[in-house]
Amino acid sequence: MVKWMKKMSLQDRLSAFQEVKTPFFYYDMGLLQNTLNEVKRCIAGTNFHVHYALKANVNKPILELIRKNGLGADCVSGNEVKRALETGFDPDSIVFAGVGKTDEEISYALDQHIFAFNCESVQELEVINDLARQKGVVANVALRLNPNVDPETHQYITTGLKDNKFGISLKGLDVVFDQHQSWKNIRIEGIHFHIGSQVTKLGKYKELSDRVNGLITHFEEKGIDLSYVNLGGGLGIDYENPQGNPIAPFEDYFNIFKQHLQIKGDKEVHFELGRSIVGQCGTLLTRVLYAKEAETTNFLIVDAGMTELLRPALYQAHHEIQNLSSVEGHQVYDVVGPICETSDFFGKEVSLPMSNRGDLVAILSAGAYAEVMASQYNLRDKAPAIYSTDLS
């Protein structure tokens, strides 16, 4: 394996992988640690607690580093709960979210005595109450409420509008107030919100804070004393200029809640951040198979595809693309993969140096929602992961 040289530029460092078989994911654990340091700095001295959203990336070395830095775990499946426990997260730091938890997943989480379930419907509350009763335990729950706040992000990752499938509506909340005292095996400890993902207009979180303030007062009027508020996550990263902004604006993000959220007494405030923690530390490395001149388009066909990074095909998402092997000349390419789908592309009309067969290409900001969404469509091999700590 090549020797890692920490003082190299990004291009020089990644070019050191010239002899490694592509495609593969590379994770800069130093950047991940710097990101975690910034998160910890911004919440120091507050009652804020961050749970890392495993759905962004579940690789064990990444989870272990996040756990060592004191974050909890936000899980959306029974297997994510298992992965969190396997990598050493304390059950008391694990929250279990998700709109469609199965009975088996709920039972498993109850047996592990996790911190709380984020519940998304009245029927789910009834199911958890029944399963907890059968086990002779009391489950802590937070009610995920739909605040009807438009995060102005992609429609597929918007989760806080009234026509989204997520959360309990205000009508459903009235049912909770009417029936909660009959649910003897659940304890309503908090309320939970998540308006969407890749949110870059931070003013949306002020709007969320205003909605939350009113709902806290509503709960108090109903005689329900909450011990915490969970505001979800969704903070976006800079896909356009990842090298200029490798760490998300955590200070601005947390300051909005410090200034606008009205929390009385010793109530805790919880967050569930994923992409903003791991998004920039990952890069997908791929090689040019063919530079193909078509009638109207120059295609750069690489050996990675939508099987390794689905976001461009699914969301038309932008990722910065760099040719690490060439700096000469200039050409505009559609950078595409080998999968038998027209949607298999990484970028359209991408300006790159003149590129040739065998050139090493880096697709940046691939630390979140890349490897976790990978598939073996077309019976492709799974791309491996390499960590900077492996090379020191």
C-alpha positions in Angstrom: 0.0 0.0 0.0 1.2 3.5 -0.8 2.6 5.6 2.1 0.3 8.3 3.3 1.8 11.8 3.3 -0.3 14.2 5.4 1.2 17.4 4.1 0.2 16.7 0.4 -2.4 18.7 -1.3 -5.7 16.9 -1.9 -4.8 16.2 -5.5 -1.4 14.9 -4.6 -2.7 12.8 -1.8 -5.4 11.1 -3.9 -3.0 10.7 -6.8 -1.0 8.5 -4.5 -3.7 5.8 -5.1 -2.7 5.4 -8.8 -2.0 1.7 -8.3 -5.1 0.9 -6.3 -7.9 -1.0 -8.1 -11.0 1.2 -8.7 -13.6 2.1 -7.8 -13.2 2.5 -4.1 -14.2 4.9 -1.3 -11.5 6.9 0.5 -12.3 8.4 4.0 -10.2 11.2 5.5 -10.4 10.4 9.2 -8.5 13.5 10.0 -11.2 15.7 8.5 -13.8 13.6 10.3 -12.1 14.3 13.6 -11.8 18.0 12.8 -15.5 18.0 12.1 -16.4 16.3 15.3 -14.1 18.8 17.2 -16.1 21.6 15.7 -19.4 20.1 16.7 -18.2 19.6 20.3 -16.9 23.1 20.4 -20.2 24.6 19.3 -22.3 22.7 21.9 -19.8 23.0 24.8 -21.5 24.4 27.9 -25.0 23.9 26.6 -27.7 21.3 27.2 -27.4 20.2 23.6 -26.9 16.5 22.7 -26.1 15.2 19.2 -27.0 11.8 17.9 -25.3 10.7 14.7 -27.7 9.6 12.0 -26.4 6.2 11.0 -28.4 6.2 7.7 -25.7 8.5 6.3 -22.8 6.1 6.7 -22.6 2.9 8.8 -18.9 1.9 8.3 -17.5 0.7 11.6 -14.3 2.7 11.7 -16.4 5.9 11.2 -18.9 4.9 13.8 -16.2 4.0 16.3 -14.6 7.4 15.9 -17.9 9.2 16.3 -18.7 7.2 19.4 -15.3 8.0 20.9 -16.1 11.7 20.5 -19.2 11.3 22.7 -22.1 11.4 20.2 -25.1 9.2 20.5 -26.8 7.2 17.7 -29.9 7.9 15.6 -31.2 4.7 14.0 -34.0 4.1 11.5 -34.0 0.3 11.4 -33.4 -2.6 13.8 -30.2 -3.4 12.0 -28.9 0.1 12.6 -29.7 -0.3 16.3 -27.6 -3.6 16.2 -24.8 -1.8 14.3 -24.7 1.0 16.9 -24.5 -1.5 19.8 -21.8 -3.6 18.0 -19.7 -0.5 17.7 -20.0 0.4 21.4 -22.7 3.0 21.6 -24.4 3.0 25.0 -28.1 1.9 24.7 -28.9 5.1 26.7 -27.6 7.1 23.7 -29.6 5.4 21.0 -32.8 6.7 19.6 -34.9 4.6 17.1 -36.8 6.6 14.5 -38.5 5.6 11.3 -42.1 5.7 10.0 -42.4 1.9 9.6 -40.9 0.0 12.5 -41.8 -3.7 12.5 -42.9 -5.5 15.6 -39.6 -7.5 15.5 -37.5 -4.3 15.4 -39.5 -2.7 18.2 -39.2 -5.8 20.4 -35.4 -6.0 19.8 -35.0 -2.3 20.7 -37.1 -2.8 23.9 -34.9 -5.7 24.9 -31.8 -3.4 24.5 -33.3 -0.7 26.7 -32.6 2.1 24.3 -33.0 5.7 25.2 -36.2 6.4 23.2 -38.4 5.6 20.2 -39.3 8.5 18.0 -43.0 7.6 17.2 -44.7 8.7 14.0 -48.3 7.7 14.4 -51.0 7.0 17.0 -51.1 3.4 15.9 -47.4 3.0 16.4 -47.8 4.3 20.0 -50.4 1.7 20.5 -48.2 -1.1 19.1 -45.2 -0.1 21.3 -47.4 0.1 24.3 -48.7 -3.4 23.7 -45.3 -4.9 23.0 -43.8 -3.2 26.1 -46.7 -4.5 28.2 -46.0 -8.0 27.1 -42.4 -7.6 28.2 -43.3 -5.9 31.5 -41.4 -2.7 30.6 -42.1 0.9 30.0 -40.8 2.4 26.8 -39.6 6.0 26.6 -41.0 7.8 23.5 -40.8 11.1 21.7 -43.7 12.1 19.5 -42.5 13.0 16.0 -44.7 16.0 15.0 -45.1 17.4 11.6 -44.5 21.1 11.9 -45.4 21.9 8.2 -42.2 23.8 7.6 -40.9 23.9 4.0 -37.1 23.4 4.1 -36.8 24.3 0.4 -34.7 21.3 -0.4 -35.2 18.6 -2.9 -38.8 17.2 -2.8 -37.6 13.7 -2.2 -35.7 14.7 1.0 -38.4 17.1 2.3 -40.0 15.5 5.4 -41.7 18.3 7.4 -44.6 19.3 5.2 -48.2 18.2 6.1 -48.4 16.1 2.9 -45.3 14.1 3.8 -45.6 10.6 5.3 -43.6 11.6 8.3 -44.8 12.6 11.8 -48.0 13.0 13.7 -50.4 15.7 12.4 -52.1 18.2 14.8 -55.3 16.1 14.4 -53.4 13.0 15.5 -51.9 15.0 18.4 -55.4 15.6 19.7 -55.9 11.8 19.9 -52.7 11.5 21.8 -53.8 14.0 24.4 -57.1 12.2 24.7 -55.6 8.7 25.1 -52.1 8.9 26.5 -53.1 8.2 30.1 -54.5 4.9 29.0 -51.1 3.8 27.6 -49.5 2.4 30.8 -46.4 1.0 29.1 -45.1 4.1 27.3 -43.8 7.3 28.8 -43.9 10.5 26.7 -40.5 12.1 27.4 -40.1 14.4 24.4 -41.2 15.7 21.1 -39.3 15.2 17.8 -39.0 17.1 14.5 -37.1 16.7 11.3 -38.0 19.0 8.4 -35.7 17.5 5.7 -32.2 16.9 4.6 -29.5 19.1 2.9 -31.0 22.2 4.3 -28.9 25.2 3.5 -31.3 28.1 4.2 -30.7 28.3 7.9 -33.5 30.7 8.5 -35.8 27.6 8.2 -34.5 26.5 11.6 -35.7 29.8 13.1 -39.1 29.0 11.6 -38.9 25.6 13.1 -37.9 27.0 16.5 -41.0 29.3 16.5 -43.3 26.3 15.8 -41.6 24.2 18.5 -42.0 27.0 21.1 -45.7 27.1 20.5 -46.0 23.3 20.7 -44.0 23.1 24.0 -46.5 25.6 25.5 -49.4 23.4 24.2 -48.0 20.3 25.9 -47.6 22.2 29.1 -51.2 23.3 29.0 -52.2 19.7 28.5 -50.2 18.7 31.6 -47.5 16.8 29.8 -44.0 17.6 31.2 -41.4 17.0 28.5 -37.8 16.3 29.5 -36.3 17.0 26.1 -36.9 18.3 22.6 -35.4 16.6 19.6 -35.0 18.9 16.6 -33.7 16.3 14.1 -30.9 17.3 11.7 -30.7 18.1 8.0 -27.9 20.6 8.0 -26.5 20.8 4.5 -22.9 20.7 3.3 -21.3 22.6 0.4 -21.3 20.3 -2.6 -20.3 23.1 -4.9 -17.1 24.1 -3.1 -16.2 21.2 -0.7 -12.5 22.0 -0.5 -13.2 25.6 0.4 -15.9 24.6 3.0 -15.0 21.2 4.3 -16.8 21.6 7.6 -20.5 22.5 7.7 -21.5 25.8 9.4 -22.3 24.2 12.8 -21.8 27.5 14.8 -24.4 29.3 12.7 -26.7 26.3 12.9 -26.6 25.8 16.7 -26.7 29.6 17.3 -30.1 29.8 15.7 -31.5 27.4 18.4 -29.6 29.1 21.2 -31.2 32.4 20.2 -34.7 31.4 19.2 -35.6 28.2 21.0 -37.4 28.9 24.3 -36.6 26.0 26.6 -37.5 26.3 30.3 -35.8 24.6 33.2 -33.4 21.7 32.6 -34.9 20.4 29.4 -32.4 18.9 27.0 -32.2 19.7 23.3 -31.3 16.8 21.0 -30.1 16.8 17.4 -29.7 14.1 14.8 -26.9 15.1 12.4 -25.6 12.8 9.7 -24.6 14.2 6.3 -23.0 17.3 7.9 -20.7 15.1 10.0 -19.5 12.6 7.4 -20.4 14.0 4.0 -17.2 15.7 3.2 -14.8 13.1 4.6 -15.5 10.6 1.9 -14.4 10.6 -1.8 -15.3 8.1 -4.5 -12.2 7.2 -6.6 -12.8 5.9 -10.2 -10.8 5.5 -13.4 -11.6 6.6 -17.0 -12.5 3.6 -19.1 -13.2 5.5 -22.3 -13.3 9.0 -23.6 -16.1 8.8 -26.1 -17.0 11.4 -28.7 -20.6 11.3 -29.6 -22.5 13.4 -32.1 -23.3 16.2 -29.7 -21.6 15.2 -26.4 -18.2 14.2 -25.1 -18.7 11.3 -22.7 -16.2 10.4 -20.0 -17.0 6.8 -19.1 -15.6 5.8 -15.7 -15.6 2.4 -13.9 -17.8 3.7 -11.0 -21.5 4.0 -11.5 -24.9 4.7 -9.8 -24.2 1.4 -8.0 -21.6 3.3 -6.0 -23.1 6.8 -5.9 -26.8 6.9 -6.5 -27.5 10.6 -5.6 -27.0 12.1 -9.0 -29.4 9.6 -10.6 -31.9 9.8 -7.8 -31.9 13.5 -6.9 -30.0 15.0 -9.9 -27.5 15.9 -7.1 -24.3 17.8 -7.8 -20.8 16.4 -6.8 -17.6 18.1 -7.6 -15.5 16.0 -10.0 -11.7 16.2 -10.4 -9.3 14.5 -12.8 -6.3 13.8 -10.6 -4.1 12.5 -13.5 -4.3 15.5 -15.9 -4.0 19.3 -15.7 -3.5 19.9 -19.4 -6.0 21.4 -21.8 -9.8 21.7 -21.3 -12.8 19.8 -22.3 -16.5 19.6 -21.3 -17.7 16.1 -20.6 -20.8 14.2 -19.4 -19.2 12.0 -16.7 -21.1 8.7 -16.8 -20.8 5.2 -15.4 -21.0 1.7 -17.0 -24.4 0.8 -15.8 -27.1 0.0 -18.4 -29.3 2.9 -17.4 -29.3 6.4 -19.0 -29.7 7.8 -15.5 -26.2 6.5 -14.6 -24.3 9.7 -14.6 -22.2 11.8 -12.1 -22.3 15.1 -13.9 -23.5 16.8 -17.1 -21.3 19.3 -18.9 -18.5 19.1 -16.5 -15.4 21.1 -17.3 -12.2 19.0 -16.8 -8.7 18.9 -18.2 -8.3 16.7 -21.3 -9.0 13.3 -20.0 -7.8 9.9 -21.2 -8.2 6.2 -20.6 -6.7 5.3 -17.2 -7.0 8.7 -15.6 -7.8 8.7 -12.0 -11.0 10.7 -11.2 -12.2 11.8 -7.7 -15.9 12.4 -7.0 -16.0 14.5 -3.8 -18.4 14.8 -0.9 -19.3 11.1 -1.0 -19.1 10.4 2.7 -22.8 10.4 3.2 -25.5 8.5 1.2 -23.1 6.9 -1.1 -21.7 3.6 0.2 -24.9 3.0 2.3 -27.0 3.3 -0.8 -24.7 1.1 -3.0 -26.1 -1.9 -4.8 -24.8 -4.8 -6.9 -27.1 -4.0 -9.8 -25.6 -5.5 -13.0 -24.0 -8.0 -10.6 -21.2 -5.6 -9.9 -18.6 -6.1 -7.1 -19.0 -4.0 -4.0 -16.5 -1.2 -3.9 -14.1 -1.4 -0.9 -13.3 1.4 1.6 -9.9 2.7 2.4 -9.3 5.0 5.4 -6.5 7.5 5.9 -5.6 5.8 9.2 -4.8 2.6 7.2 -2.1 4.5 5.4 -0.3 6.3 8.2 
